[in-house]
Amino acid sequence: MSNGKLILMRHGESEWNASNQFTGWQDVNLTDKGVAEGKRAGLLLAENSLLPDVLYTSLLKRAIITANLALESADRLWIPVVRDWRLNERHYGALQGLNKAETKDKYGDEQFMLWRRSYDTPPPAIDPDGEYSQVGDPRYADVEVPLTECLLDVVKRLMPYFQESIGADLRAGKTVLVAAHGNSLRALVKHLDDISDADIAQLNIPTGNPLVYEVDEDLRSVSPSKDPLAPSGRYLDPEAAAAGAAAVAAQGNK
Ligand SMILES: O=C(O)[C@@H](CO)OP(=O)(O)O
């Protein structure tokens, strides 16, 4: 049997995307634009005959709600759903809640980019008792809640789960929808397209635009591109994807 299709979908615009705040594990709502993006994503799936057999989401409502909106407009609300913290956004440590442009002004371009896009430099740890810490949140009762994460930390927590759980459904030939976040999806695209630790800094994922991969038996893209500016997956709205990725890249400048 051939492997199934993998559809990656970042959540629609969130309130903290709109206010340009580092979000991480903070559980924020969608904006009206984000709701519209979720509904449209489902229409794109249906128009392209990409009807998911199973949904995987993080434990964060911006991904959960986007996926529900998409499944509603694709008339697939009935499919099985698996939620797991390993698909959560990268924990942004002490930066959670801070404005991105103000942070860049305060610490300078180089430090800002190191924290935001380097592979292995985490931001400073959050105070476990601070306003935006997730320590003590009941949904993570069985998890050692991080106080900060770099992308490498996300790769370490997510990839074994991807290979085992999501991978089992792909190997069974299913069409799998993964509704997650900018940086957890960057970790997946890094693997799928075999992008280097250095080059992954240039990859930005737009909101609410399904990105479709055909995968081989190692669960990599059948035609890995290695180019962070042109991943081999197919965006269902390529024009909006290019504009959306450029907007994410420019978030420090607002
Ligand atoms: O704030 C965040 O959690 C992420 C995604 O919105 O931001 P960035 O693109 O800066 O990594």
Ligand as a Chemical Component Dictionary entry (heavy atoms), coordinates in Angstrom:
data_LIG
# 
_chem_comp.id                   LIG 
_chem_comp.type                 NON-POLYMER 
_chem_comp.pdbx_formal_charge   0 
_chem_comp.three_letter_code    LIG 
# 
loop_
_chem_comp_atom.comp_id 
_chem_comp_atom.atom_id 
_chem_comp_atom.alt_atom_id 
_chem_comp_atom.type_symbol 
_chem_comp_atom.charge 
_chem_comp_atom.model_Cartn_x 
_chem_comp_atom.model_Cartn_y 
_chem_comp_atom.model_Cartn_z 
_chem_comp_atom.pdbx_ordinal 
LIG O1 O1 O 0 5.027 33.762 18.862 1  
LIG C1 C1 C 0 5.089 32.566 18.543 2  
LIG O2 O2 O 0 4.773 31.644 19.302 3  
LIG C2 C2 C 0 5.586 32.207 17.159 4  
LIG C3 C3 C 0 4.451 31.894 16.228 5  
LIG O3 O3 O 0 3.467 32.870 16.221 6  
LIG O4 O4 O 0 6.280 33.315 16.672 7  
LIG P1 P1 P 0 7.589 33.329 15.768 8  
LIG O5 O5 O 0 7.136 33.271 14.327 9  
LIG O6 O6 O 0 8.180 34.662 16.104 10 
LIG O7 O7 O 0 8.471 32.191 16.147 11 
# 
loop_
_chem_comp_bond.comp_id 
_chem_comp_bond.atom_id_1 
_chem_comp_bond.atom_id_2 
_chem_comp_bond.value_order 
_chem_comp_bond.pdbx_ordinal 
LIG O1 C1 DOUB 1  
LIG C1 O2 SING 2  
LIG C1 C2 SING 3  
LIG C2 C3 SING 4  
LIG C2 O4 SING 5  
LIG C3 O3 SING 6  
LIG O4 P1 SING 7  
LIG P1 O5 DOUB 8  
LIG P1 O6 SING 9  
LIG P1 O7 SING 10 
# 
